[in-house]
Amino acid sequence: MGAHNLSAANKAKRLQISRTLIARHEEDPFLDRIVTGDEKWILYANVQKSASGSVQAVKHVQRQKPVFIREK
């Protein structure tokens, strides 16, 4: 179902969801932790266990995207 086939109700719902996601992202930039690739979305969360066994999230580090070169 493409965007040109959406009803007014569907468009309004998508707009409402988009606004909710933007507001949520302003509080916690969760979109920076989502990795996308060829129709698959993966939430990237680097978690480590401390010596006591409790789980601690590691701060996300911005990395430069690798350059892929295809050779024939």
Rosetta constraint file for C-alpha pairs under 8 A:
AtomPair CA 1 CA 5 HARMONIC 6.15 0.50
AtomPair CA 1 CA 6 HARMONIC 7.38 0.50
AtomPair CA 2 CA 6 HARMONIC 7.04 0.50
AtomPair CA 6 CA 10 HARMONIC 5.68 0.50
AtomPair CA 6 CA 11 HARMONIC 6.21 0.50
AtomPair CA 7 CA 11 HARMONIC 6.27 0.50
AtomPair CA 8 CA 12 HARMONIC 6.13 0.50
AtomPair CA 9 CA 13 HARMONIC 6.16 0.50
AtomPair CA 10 CA 14 HARMONIC 6.21 0.50
AtomPair CA 11 CA 15 HARMONIC 6.17 0.50
AtomPair CA 12 CA 16 HARMONIC 6.18 0.50
AtomPair CA 13 CA 17 HARMONIC 6.18 0.50
AtomPair CA 14 CA 18 HARMONIC 6.05 0.50
AtomPair CA 15 CA 19 HARMONIC 6.20 0.50
AtomPair CA 16 CA 20 HARMONIC 6.23 0.50
AtomPair CA 17 CA 21 HARMONIC 6.19 0.50
AtomPair CA 18 CA 22 HARMONIC 6.20 0.50
AtomPair CA 19 CA 23 HARMONIC 6.20 0.50
AtomPair CA 20 CA 24 HARMONIC 6.13 0.50
AtomPair CA 21 CA 25 HARMONIC 5.98 0.50
AtomPair CA 22 CA 26 HARMONIC 6.32 0.50
AtomPair CA 23 CA 27 HARMONIC 6.80 0.50
AtomPair CA 24 CA 28 HARMONIC 6.23 0.50
AtomPair CA 24 CA 29 HARMONIC 7.64 0.50
AtomPair CA 25 CA 29 HARMONIC 4.50 0.50
AtomPair CA 25 CA 30 HARMONIC 5.92 0.50
AtomPair CA 25 CA 31 HARMONIC 6.64 0.50
AtomPair CA 29 CA 33 HARMONIC 7.77 0.50
AtomPair CA 30 CA 34 HARMONIC 7.14 0.50
AtomPair CA 33 CA 43 HARMONIC 5.76 0.50
AtomPair CA 33 CA 44 HARMONIC 4.95 0.50
AtomPair CA 33 CA 45 HARMONIC 6.76 0.50
AtomPair CA 33 CA 60 HARMONIC 7.75 0.50
AtomPair CA 34 CA 41 HARMONIC 6.64 0.50
AtomPair CA 34 CA 42 HARMONIC 5.68 0.50
AtomPair CA 34 CA 43 HARMONIC 4.52 0.50
AtomPair CA 34 CA 44 HARMONIC 5.73 0.50
AtomPair CA 35 CA 41 HARMONIC 5.80 0.50
AtomPair CA 35 CA 42 HARMONIC 5.11 0.50
AtomPair CA 35 CA 43 HARMONIC 6.16 0.50
AtomPair CA 35 CA 44 HARMONIC 6.51 0.50
AtomPair CA 36 CA 40 HARMONIC 5.86 0.50
AtomPair CA 36 CA 41 HARMONIC 4.60 0.50
AtomPair CA 36 CA 42 HARMONIC 6.34 0.50
AtomPair CA 37 CA 41 HARMONIC 6.65 0.50
AtomPair CA 45 CA 57 HARMONIC 7.27 0.50
AtomPair CA 45 CA 58 HARMONIC 7.91 0.50
AtomPair CA 46 CA 57 HARMONIC 6.20 0.50
AtomPair CA 46 CA 58 HARMONIC 5.70 0.50
AtomPair CA 46 CA 59 HARMONIC 7.94 0.50
AtomPair CA 46 CA 60 HARMONIC 7.62 0.50
AtomPair CA 47 CA 55 HARMONIC 6.66 0.50
AtomPair CA 47 CA 56 HARMONIC 5.84 0.50
AtomPair CA 47 CA 57 HARMONIC 4.61 0.50
AtomPair CA 47 CA 58 HARMONIC 5.87 0.50
AtomPair CA 48 CA 55 HARMONIC 5.86 0.50
AtomPair CA 48 CA 56 HARMONIC 5.43 0.50
AtomPair CA 48 CA 57 HARMONIC 6.29 0.50
AtomPair CA 48 CA 58 HARMONIC 6.87 0.50
AtomPair CA 49 CA 53 HARMONIC 5.44 0.50
AtomPair CA 49 CA 54 HARMONIC 5.53 0.50
AtomPair CA 49 CA 55 HARMONIC 4.54 0.50
AtomPair CA 49 CA 56 HARMONIC 5.97 0.50
AtomPair CA 50 CA 54 HARMONIC 5.52 0.50
AtomPair CA 50 CA 55 HARMONIC 6.36 0.50
AtomPair CA 50 CA 56 HARMONIC 6.85 0.50
